[in-house]
């Protein structure tokens, strides 16, 4: 199965459950070109992995991380953050 096939909507941002384990989850995220995943927080530590495309991770501490395929960022709980896609991108969020 391909990540892109998990997203059935043409929305700017799409997120779908990829895996539910006993102690964690994985979510497939697709951002269309110029798509923005609006400011939000996570209550638990998370890891965001870029699989396809180019996306910028930004947070309220002015941390900016450019994500290309194979790049990842650790997301700190209770820290406002958001994503901006330069091209259509596929990411996996692990919590």
C-alpha distance (Angstrom), angle and dihedral (degrees) to the residues before:
residue distance angle dihedral
X1 . . .
X2 3.81 . .
X3 3.81 126.2 .
X4 3.79 91.4 -129.9
X5 3.82 90.6 58.3
X6 3.82 90.6 60.5
X7 3.81 92.3 68.6
X8 3.80 111.9 77.2
X9 3.79 97.4 170.0
X10 3.78 129.2 79.8
X11 3.80 92.6 -143.2
X12 3.81 120.7 134.9
X13 3.83 89.3 -111.3
X14 3.78 126.3 28.4
X15 3.80 128.1 179.3
X16 3.78 126.2 -178.9
X17 3.77 134.7 173.3
X18 3.79 111.4 -98.9
X19 3.82 101.2 174.1
X20 3.81 139.4 -1.3
X21 3.78 114.8 -160.9
X22 3.76 131.4 178.2
X23 3.82 91.5 -97.3
X24 3.79 105.8 16.4
X25 3.78 149.7 19.9
X26 3.78 139.7 -137.6
X27 3.79 122.5 -148.7
X28 3.81 125.7 -166.6
X29 3.81 112.0 -140.3
X30 3.79 126.2 -168.4
X31 3.79 121.9 -169.5
X32 3.80 119.5 -170.6
X33 3.82 118.1 -137.0
X34 3.83 107.6 -66.8
X35 3.81 89.3 8.2
X36 3.80 118.9 150.5
X37 3.79 126.5 -153.5
X38 3.80 98.3 -152.0
X39 3.79 125.4 -123.0
X40 3.80 113.1 -69.5
X41 3.82 142.3 142.9
X42 3.79 135.7 -127.0
X43 3.78 122.5 -140.2
X44 3.82 93.2 -149.2
X45 3.81 134.5 44.2
X46 3.79 111.9 -85.4
X47 3.78 140.8 -174.8
X48 3.81 121.1 -144.8
X49 3.82 116.0 -158.2
X50 3.80 123.5 -169.2
X51 3.81 111.6 -140.7
X52 3.82 101.5 169.8
X53 3.80 133.8 8.8
X54 3.79 132.8 7.3
X55 3.80 124.1 -68.5
X56 3.79 133.8 168.9
X57 3.81 120.2 -136.2
X58 3.82 114.5 -155.4
X59 3.78 131.5 177.7
X60 3.79 140.0 -173.9
X61 3.83 91.9 -95.9
X62 3.84 88.5 64.7
X63 3.81 90.4 -106.9
X64 3.82 109.1 155.1
X65 3.82 120.8 -171.9
X66 3.79 123.3 -178.7
X67 3.80 109.1 -145.9
X68 3.80 122.2 -157.1
X69 3.82 126.1 166.1
X70 3.80 109.1 -52.0
X71 3.82 94.5 17.3
X72 3.79 121.1 117.5
X73 3.79 140.7 -178.7
X74 3.80 130.9 -154.1
X75 3.79 111.5 -129.4
X76 3.79 117.8 -146.4
X77 3.83 117.6 -139.3
X78 3.82 118.4 -104.4
X79 3.82 92.8 14.3
X80 3.81 116.1 126.4
X81 3.80 110.1 -123.2
X82 3.80 140.6 159.7
X83 3.81 141.8 -173.7
X84 3.80 132.7 -128.3
X85 3.82 121.0 -168.7
X86 3.79 120.5 -146.2
X87 3.82 90.7 -171.9
X88 3.80 132.6 5.6
X89 3.80 104.4 -62.3
X90 3.80 140.1 -170.2
X91 3.80 118.3 -153.7
X92 3.80 136.3 173.2
X93 3.80 120.9 -142.7
X94 3.80 115.9 -156.6
X95 3.80 120.3 -164.4
